[in-house]
C-alpha cells in the first residue's frame, strides 16, 4: 500500500485496558514495539476488509489451452513422481 504524498500520517486511538494489555503482550512476544504491532494490525485489518471484486486478480477468466493435460500428470511433473 503506497502513500499518495510520501508523508506519513499519525493515527491515534484509545484502547480498553484489556485490549491494551493484549497488544502489549503480543508485541513483546514478537520483539516489537506497540507502535509496530499496532501498525501491522491496522495493515492486516485494512487488507482484510477490501472488496476483492475490484481486484484484477480475482477478475481473471480461465484460459483454454491447446493441449489437454490431466491433473495427475501435472502433479507427477511438479513432484517428480514416476
C-alpha positions as CSV (number, residue, x, y, z in Angstrom):
1,X,0.0,0.0,0.0
2,X,1.6,3.3,-1.1
3,X,1.1,6.7,0.3
4,X,0.0,9.4,-2.1
5,X,2.1,12.3,-0.8
6,X,5.1,10.5,0.6
7,X,4.4,11.8,4.1
8,X,3.5,9.5,7.0
9,X,0.2,10.2,8.8
10,X,-0.4,9.8,12.5
11,X,-3.3,7.7,13.8
12,X,-4.2,7.9,17.5
13,X,-6.8,5.9,19.4
14,X,-7.9,4.7,22.8
15,X,-8.0,1.1,23.9
16,X,-9.7,-0.7,26.7
17,X,-7.2,-1.8,29.3
18,X,-7.6,-5.5,28.4
19,X,-7.1,-4.7,24.7
20,X,-4.0,-2.7,25.5
21,X,-2.6,-5.5,27.6
22,X,-3.2,-8.0,24.8
23,X,-1.5,-5.7,22.3
24,X,1.4,-5.1,24.7
25,X,1.8,-8.8,25.4
26,X,1.7,-9.8,21.7
27,X,4.1,-7.0,20.8
28,X,6.6,-8.1,23.4
29,X,6.3,-11.8,22.4
30,X,7.2,-10.8,18.8
31,X,10.0,-8.4,20.0
32,X,8.1,-5.4,18.6
33,X,7.1,-2.1,19.9
34,X,3.4,-1.3,20.5
35,X,3.7,1.1,17.6
36,X,5.0,-1.6,15.2
37,X,2.4,-4.1,16.4
38,X,-0.5,-1.6,16.0
39,X,0.8,-0.6,12.5
40,X,0.9,-4.2,11.5
41,X,-2.6,-4.9,12.9
42,X,-4.0,-1.9,11.0
43,X,-2.4,-3.1,7.8
44,X,-3.8,-6.6,8.2
45,X,-7.3,-5.3,9.1
46,X,-7.3,-2.8,6.1
47,X,-6.3,-5.6,3.7
48,X,-8.9,-8.0,5.1
49,X,-11.9,-5.7,4.5
50,X,-11.0,-4.6,1.0
51,X,-13.7,-5.5,-1.6
52,X,-11.8,-8.2,-3.7
53,X,-14.4,-7.9,-6.5
54,X,-12.5,-4.8,-7.6
55,X,-9.1,-6.7,-7.5
56,X,-8.0,-7.5,-11.1
57,X,-6.5,-10.8,-9.9
58,X,-10.0,-12.1,-9.0
59,X,-11.5,-11.0,-12.3
60,X,-9.3,-13.2,-14.4
61,X,-11.0,-15.6,-16.7
62,X,-9.8,-19.2,-17.3
63,X,-7.6,-19.9,-20.3
64,X,-8.3,-22.7,-22.7
65,X,-5.1,-24.4,-23.6
66,X,-4.5,-26.3,-26.9
67,X,-3.1,-29.4,-25.1
68,X,-5.2,-31.2,-22.5
69,X,-3.2,-32.4,-19.5
70,X,-4.7,-34.3,-16.6
71,X,-4.1,-33.0,-13.1
72,X,-2.3,-36.2,-12.0
73,X,0.2,-35.6,-14.9
74,X,0.8,-32.1,-13.6
75,X,1.3,-33.4,-10.1
76,X,3.7,-36.0,-11.3
77,X,5.7,-33.4,-13.1
78,X,5.7,-31.0,-10.2
79,X,6.5,-33.6,-7.6
80,X,8.7,-35.8,-9.8
81,X,6.5,-38.9,-9.3
82,X,7.1,-41.5,-12.0
